[in-house]
Amino acid sequence: MTTLAPLEFVAGNQAVRASVIWLHGLGADGHDFLPVVQMLSLPGVRFILPHAPERPVTVNGGYVMPAWYDIRRSGLDMDEDEAGLAQSSRTVDSMIEHEQGRGIALSQIIVAGFSQGGALALYAGLARGKALGGVMALSAYLPLMADFSARCAVDIHTIPVFMAHGMHDSVVPLQLAELSRQKLVSCGFDVTWQVYPMAHSVCEAEIDAIRAWLVQVLELRA
């Protein structure tokens, strides 16, 4: 399976001191959030926008499309693709290691994503042994929620988490995101939580909040 090289974007000409790995949603590609990261305008931050491999997606009739993992059944009663999540999590691990090899400290690496990409960000970014700078999940949920406590190491509870969701989201129900937030909080995570009057999308106020959070957790100049 051939996967295209990730897009990269750095604003300004400052030396890169932090990296944000931003995972797109189902059926999209790395170009999807390029306009958003350009709007953030954060000099010294390298945004990496990878492309998911193409695979059949069960809820879409087996249609082959870019997907980080299969979705067999959606909603509150999901049939989750643990093998697909694990496979894509290893891809995220490789990207994290690549950024470390470029001189970026683990504490200055953020894993972010939208929808399915946000779910993968939570799954991969909050795994054992990765004390990242932060994890950001937009219009997303925590996969394999029931066994999350067993998969999560105590020493990574200091990882800041940003979650934002639309109150009118018909793709990923707000209730599922709220249950995910509650699970993370019960496990000791500090979760910044924002809800906006929107559907399954991103809004300007949310982008402003994302920028403020990144400036804070990466200790950037505003």
N, C-alpha and C positions, 0 to 999 in steps of 0.2 A: 504494500500500500504506500503510495507516494504522497507526501504532504509538503505543501509549499512552505518556503522559509517564512518566518514571521515578519510582519512589518515592524519598523521601528521609527519612533518619532522623539526628537529632543528639541525643546524650545530654547531659543537663544544660543549663545556660544560659551556658556559656562561649562566647567568640567563636570562630568556626570558623577553624582554622589549618591544617587538612589535610583531604583528601578521599580516599575510597576508592570507586572504581567497581567494583561487585561484579556479575559476570555469571553468571546462573543456567545450569543444565544443560538438556539436550534435553527438550522437552515441558513444562517448568516455566514460571514467570514470576517477575517481580521480588519477589513476596511470599514466594517459597520460602525465602530466607535472611534474611528480616526478623527472625525469632526469634533467629537466631544473632548478627546484628549488635547486637541489643538485649542479648543476654547478654554481649557484649564490653564494654559499658559504658565507652566511651572518650569522655569529655567533650572538646569542641573538634574532634571529627572528624565530618565530614559523610559519611554513607554514601549512595551513589547506587545504586539497584537498578533497572536498566532492564529492559524487556520485549523479548524477541526477536520479530521479525516471524514470522508464520506462513508456512510453505512446505512443499511435499511433501518427505518424507524417504524416500529410496530403500530403506534397510534395513528400514523399517517399512511396506513395501508401497506406498509413495507416499502414505501418510496425511499429511494436512496438520496440522501442529502447530507450536508455537513452536520455532524453531531458528535458531541463528546462521549455520549453513551446512548444506548437504546432507551426509548420510553415505551414501555409495554402497556401501561395504564396510568392515566394522569389523575389529578385530584387528590383528595385527602386519603384515599385508599389506593396508593400506588403499588405497582409491581416493579420493584427497582432492579436495575441492571448492575449488580455488584461487580461483575467481571469487567464490564465496560468502564465503570467508575475507576476501578483499580488500574486499568490500562492507561486511561487518560491522566490519572494521578501520577503515574510514573513519567508521563510526558512533562507534566508540570514540574516534577522533581528535577528532571534534566534541565529545564529552563532555569530553575533556581540555581542549580549547580553551575550552569554556564555563566550566569551573572556574577556569582561568587568568583569564578575564574577570571572575570574581567575586573576584579578588584572591588566589587560592591559587597559591603558587609551584610550578613543575613538580616540584621536589625534594620537595614535600609532597603529591604525588598518587600514589596506589597504584592499579594495575589488578589486580583479583583475579577469580577465578572458580572454579566447580565443574564438573568433567567437561567438556562441550563449551565451557562458559563459561571454564573454566580453560585449555583449549587456545587459545581466542581471546585470552585475557589474555596468554599467552606470545607468540603471533603478533603481536598489535598492540602490546603493551607493550615488546617488545624489538626493535622496528623501528628503522630509521635515524632519527637526529635527535631522539629523545625520551629525554632523560636523566631518567627518572622517579625518584620516591622508592623504588619497588620494584614487583615483580610477584609475585603469589601464585597458585599453581595447585594446586587440591585435586582429587585423583582424576582427574588429567588427563595430557596428553601434549603434546609439542612437534610442531605440525603442520609438514608439508613439511620434515622434518628433514634430508633429504639436501642441500638447498640453503640451509640456515640460515646457514652461515658466510658465504656470498656476500651474504646479506641483512642481515647484522649489522655495524654500524659499531664500530670499535675504541673510540671514545670513550664508548660506553655500557656497557662491560664492568664499570663500577663499580656498575651497578644491582643491588641485592640481590634475590635470588630465594628464595622460600619454596615448597617442594613437599612435599605430604603425600599418602600413599596407603594404602589398605587392603591387607593381605597376602592377603585373600580376595576381592578385587575380580574379579568375573566379567564386568564390562562394559568396563572399561579395564584390561587385564592389567597387573599390577605390573611385568612385564618391559618393557613399552612405556614406562612411566613411568621405570624405571631407565635405559633407553637414552636417554631424553630428558634425564635428569639428567646422564648421562655426556657427552652432546653439549654441553650448556651449560657444564659444567666444562672440557671441552676447548677451548671458545671463550673461556675466561677468566672466566666468571661465578662469583661466590661464591654457592653454592646451599645453603641450609638444607634438609635432607632428613629427613623423618620418616616412619616406617612404623608403622601401627597394626594390631592384630588385629581388623579389621572388614572388611565387604564394601564396596560402592560407596556410601559414606555419610560422615557426619561424626560424630566422637565427642567426648566432653567433654574428654579429654586433648588432643585436637587443637585444640579451641577455646582452651584455656589456652595452647597453644604459639603459636597465631595472635596472641592478645592480646600475649604477651610480645614476639613479633617486631615487631608494629606499634608497640609502645611504644619498642622499640629503634630501628627505622629512621626513625620520625617524631620521635624524641627527645621523647617525651611523658613526663609524670609518671605513674609506675605507680600 
